[in-house]
Amino acid sequence: MFTFQLKSFRSEHQITQPHFFILCKGLNSGKPLSEPCPNCFVCICQSEQEKENLYWILFALWQGRRFHQVLCGSVIPFIRKKELSNLIHQGQKYAIHFPDKFRKNVQALQLLQQKEKEYAKLTQSIKELKVVIGHQMIR
């Protein structure tokens, strides 16, 4: 199993080890982030490879809405470190017991992420083109 530390993010602390951030409040709790936000945990890892594996484990758990089961709070839902840690350990067990399946799933998620970004750029270009055409019609 990977060893990692989960801590509440504080902007004044400097982190030198490989790390990423995990959103801890709202309906997107559990979402892994590359940049910090006010309501997040920091996951500190031992190596870049471990960081990459944990990131994709969390991404898969988040996409599968596994965090919704453990959210607390009536107004603003949040996830506790203990429940987050337990779900990460479950994801790690899957990755260890089924390494080929895990690798294929990560590759599929990465491809889908890439396609989603490409489509977002295309959608933005189409919106901009509509504005240009609209301006040309008014002249």
N, C-alpha and C positions, 0 to 999 in steps of 0.2 A: 504494500500500500504506500501511497505517496504521503509524505509528511508535510503538513502545511499549518500555518497559523491564521486564524481569523481574528481580526481586530477592528474596532470601530475606527473609521478614518478620521484623522486629525490633520488639517492642512499644514500645521506647524511642524509635524514630524517628517523627517527625511527618511525615505526607504531606499536602501541600496540593493537589496536582494530582488530577484525576479518576483513580480507581483502583478495583480490585476484587481479590479474593484467589483463589488457585488452590490447591486441596489437592494436596500433593505426595507423601504417603505413604499406603499402603494400597490396597485394590482400587478405591477411589473416586478415585484420583489423577487429576488433570485437572479435577475438578469445580470450576466457578466458584462463589465464595462472596461474599456481600455483607459478611460479618463475618469477621474473622481467626480462625484457630485456630493451635495450636502448630506444626503441620507444614504450612506453606503458603508460597507465593510471593506477592508482591504484583506486580500488573501495573499499571504507571503509564502513563497515556495522556495525549495532548495535549488532548483535548476530551471533553465528555460524549457526543457522538455516536460518537466513536471507541470510547469505553469501552463504550457500549451494543452496538455492532457486535461488538467483540471478545468481550464477555461471551456473546453468543448464538452466536458461532462456537465458543467453548469449550464451551458447553452442548451444542451439536449434536455436537461431537466426543466429548464425554463420554458422551452418550446413545447414540451409535453405537459405543461401546466402542473407539474408535480408539486410546486410550492404552494399552490392554492389550497391544498389540503391542510397545511400547517399555519396559514396566516391567522394572526390574532388582531384584535382591535375592531371596534364597531364603526368608527368614523373613518380613520385612516388605517387600512390594514398594514401590518408589518410582520416581519419574520424574525424570530429569535435566533441567536447564534447557535444554540444547542440543536434546534430543529434543522437549521441550515447545515450544520456539521454532520448530522445524522444522514441527511439526504445525500450529501457529498460522499460519505462513506459507502452508501448503497450504490451510488454510481461508480465508485472505484471498484467495488466488488465485481460489478458487471464487466468493467473494462479488463480486470485481471482474469476473470473466468472465461471470457469470450473475446480475446484480443483481436482476432481477425474480424469478427463482426463489429467490434468497437471501431477499428480502423476504417472499415468500409462505411460505417455510419458517419464518422467524422468527415471523411472525404465527401460524402453526399451532402452533409450540412454545409461544408465549405463551398461546394459548388453552388448550392442554392443561395447562400449568402452573396456570392459573387454575382449571380444572375439577378438577384434582387437589387443590388447596387446598380447594375447596368440598366435595369428597367427603370429605376428611379431617375437616373441621368436622362434616359430617353424621354420619360414623362415630363421632366423639367424642360427639356429642349422643345418638346411639342407645345408646352404652355407658352414658352417664350416666342415661338413661331406664331402662335395664335395672336399674341399681342402685336407683333410686327405686322401681320396681315391686317389686323384691325386698324392699326394706325395708317396703313397705306390706303385703306378704304375711305377714311375720313378726309384725307388731303384733297 
